[in-house]
């Protein structure tokens, strides 16, 4: 288009209209996606929806059952209750003392999570950055503990908690100590090999230039860990925190072995009390299960971004 001789404002408008027309013509000339691509996309979304529904239906049935009456639970399968009621939640809290079980689980899971965050971050930094004899062998031994199931360690650990550790602490003035309780559950899970591995792998991804800069400022190993490395390890700490809290919150084996006082029962042991020899109280059982899921779900939603980043970063460095 010839815009010579036109006023500046009119010339700009004419050029803009010409550009829009050319863009429209170009867009009309771009072919759409092929039919095969659309079919593949539709199949992929259908399969993903079916898989998601396969995992969601049991959870939805759990939530639905928690609002049913006991008679309704044996009347046949249906996703929605025929008679809505909150008696299951009321019975879980008042008859089976579910509030106390929740508090016990929170205390144990919180203490174990905190100790894993502290000890695993220190141990992971040592395995990743410090040079000392036998480091690789010791790290392989730590990973080797992952292949030993808790059931195989039951007898030696129980003997340690009953005989050896009380005898040791008795020499320092703590007489009549007992670890066949909540303290024992926390003690044997102060740090896990999985937490050490995740922290060590993540620290390996941090550039060494940052440590060199800290050394130039006369920072020692612990100050470098606390001031430089730990602030950068947020995603890994979130991953360790979520995995440890979730695993401890749902753990049944060690609490069932060591918690002999009913007032210290955790949620998994408390949920087992809804099942009797000839009857299962399904509404209270499902209500307790739903309530047990809520804290884990909230923590994962809040820290999901850091959790995914931490696990992904820990898996790319050998």
N, C-alpha and C positions, 0 to 999 in steps of 0.2 A: 504494500500500500504506500502510495506517495503522500507523505505528510508535509512536504515542503510547502511553504506559504500559509500553513494553518497556524492559528494561535497556539502558543505552547500548551495551554490546558486542553484544548481540543485534540491536539496531536497526541498527548499522553493517553487520553481516553480511547482514541482510535487504535493505538498500539496495544492497549490492554484488551480491547475487544478482539483484536486479531489474534493475540496470544491465547485467549480463552477458546476461540474457535478452533485453533490448531490443536490445543490440548484435548478438546472434545473429539475431534476427528481421530487423534491418535488413540484415545481410549476406546473408541468404537472399533478401531482396527485390531486391538489386542484380543486374541482368541480366548475363550473361557477354558476352564479346566476340562480335561478330557473326561469322558464318561467313566472310564475305568478308574481314574483317580477318585471320582466321587463315590463309586461303588466300594472301593477299598476303604475309604474313610468311613462310610456308613457301616460297613462290616466291623471295622475296628471299634467304633463307638458302641455298636450293639454288643460286641463281646465284652467290652469293658463294663458296660452297664449290667450285663448278666452276672459278671464276676462280682461287681460291687453289691448287687442284690443278693447274691449267694452268701456274702459275708454279713450283710445288713439284716437279713431276715431273722437269724437267731437273736441278734441284739434287740431288734424291734419286738420279737416275741417275749424276750426277757422283760422289757419295759412294760409290755402289755400285761403280762402275767402278774406283775407287781401290783397292778390295779384291779385284779380279779378277786372274786371270792374263792374259797377253797373248793366249793362244789363246781364252780365254773371251770376250774382248771382240769377237771376230769370229764367234762362234758363234750370234748372233741376239740380239734385244732381250729383256731380262728385268730387272726391277728388283732382284732379288737375285742375287748371284754364285752360280755352281754350285760353285766351289771358292774358299773364303775364304783370302786371303793378304795379308800386309803388305809383300810384296816391292816394291810400287810406292813406298811411303814410304821404304823402305831405299834403293832405287835413286835416288830423288830427292835424298836427303841425301848419299849417299856417291859416287855416280857423277857427278851433275850439280852438286854443290857448292851445293845449294839453301840451306844455312845461310848461306853467304856472301852470296848474293843477298838473303836476308831481312835481314841486317844492313845491307847497302847501302841497301835500300829504307827501313829504319827510320831511318837517318841522314839521308837526303835528305828523307823525308816529315816527320820530326820538326823539322828545321831550317826547312823552308819553312812548316810550320804555325806554329811559334813566331814567325817573322818576320811572317807574315800577322796573327797575333793582336796583335802590338805595333804594327806600322805601320798596319794597317787600323783599329784602335781610335783611334789618334791622328788619322789622316786623316779618319775618319768623324766624330769629335768636331769637327774643324776645319770640315768642310763643313756640319755640322748647327748649330753654335753660334756660330762666329766670323763676323764681318762684314768682308769685304775685297773690293776691286774685282775683278770678273770671277769671283766665286765660282761662280755658276750656270753660266757658260760653261765654266769649267774642269771642273765636275762633269759637264756634258754631254759634254765631250771624253773624260773618263775612261770614261763609259758607252759612248761610241762605240767604244772599243777592243774591246768585247765582240763587235762585228760583224766584226772582222778575224781570220780563222783563222790558226792558228799556221803552216800551210803557206805562207801568203802572206808572213809575216814571217821565214821561214827565212833567206833570203839576207842581209838587212840585219843581223839579230841575229848570224848566224854571223860576218859581217865584223867586227862590233863586238867579239865575244869573241876573235877571232883577231888583229885589228890594233889597233883603237882603244883598247880598255880596257887591254891590256898596255902600250901606249905611254904612256897616262896614268899608270898606277901606276908605270911606270919612272921618271917624273920625281920621284917621292917616295921613291925608293930601292928599290922592289920590282922588281928586274931579272929577266929571263927568266921572267916570270909566264905561266902557261898557264891558260886557262879552258875549254879543250876537254876537260873532265873533270867530275867531280862538283861542283866549285866553280861551273862555268858553269851547270849545271842548277839549282843553288840560287839563283844570282845573278839569272837572268832570271825567277824566280818568287817574288821576295821579297815582293811584295804583288800581289793581283789586284783587278780592278775589281769583281768580284762580292763580295769580302770588304768592300771600301770601301762598296759600296752597302748591304749588310746592316747594317753598323755605323752608317752615317749614318742610315738609316731608323729604326733602333732608338733612337738618341739623340734623334731628333725626338719620340719618344713620352714621354720623361721630362719631367715638369713643370719649367718654368723657375723656379718658386718655390724649388726646391732650389739652383739657381745663385745666385739673389738672396740667399738666406741665406748662402751661402758668401762672396759679395762683402761682405756686412756683417761677416764675420769676417776681412776683409782677405786673402782667398784669391785668388791670381792664376789665370790660365787653366789653367796646367799643374797647379797644386795642386787646382783644382776638378775637373779631369779625373781626377786620380789618386785623390783622396780621396772624391769624391762620385759622379761619373758612372761611372767604371770598375767600382766595386763593384755598381752597379745593372745593369750590362750583362752579367751572367752568362749569361742565355739566349742572347743574341746571340753572345757569345764561344764558347759551346758549339756553336752552329750553324756559325759560321765555322771552328772547329777541326775539326769532323767533316767538313764538306764539303771543306776544304782537304786534310786528311789522306787522305781517301778518294780524291780526285782525283789527288793526287800519288802515292799508293801504287799506283794502277792505271795511271799515265801511261806511255805507250810512246814517243810521238813524240820529245820532247826527249832522253830518255835514249838512245834508239837513235841519234840524230844526234851527241850529244856524248860519250857514254861509249865510248871506243875501247879502253880497257884492260879485258880480261875480268874482272879482279879487282874492277872497280867496277860490274859489271852488276847491274841491279835485277831484281826478280821477273818483271815482264812480259817482259823480254829473256831471262831464264833459262828461262821457260816456253816461249818460242819455240824453244829449243834441243832440245826433245823431238820436234820435227817434222823429219823428214829428207825427202830427195827421193822415196824410194820406200817409206817406212815412217813410221808415227807410233806412238810408245810410249805407248799410251793409259793404262795404269795409273799410270806415273810422272807423266804429264801431269795426270791428274785428281787425283792425290795432291797435287801442287804447287798446283793450283787450290784445293783444299779448304783447304790450309794458308794460302794467301794470303787467303782469305776470313775466317779466324778472327779476326785482329786487328781488322778493320773491324767485324765482327759484335759483338765484345766492347765496342768503344768505343761503338757505337750503342746497345747495350743499357744500358750504364752511364749514358749521357747523353741517352737518348731524350726524357725529360721536358723537359729544358732545350732540346734541339734543336727540338722541336715548338713550344715557347713562343717561342723566338727567331725562327723563321721566320714564325710567325703574327703576332707583334708587328711585325716589320719590314715586313709587307705591308699594314698598315692605316693607314700615315701617308704622305702624299704630300709 
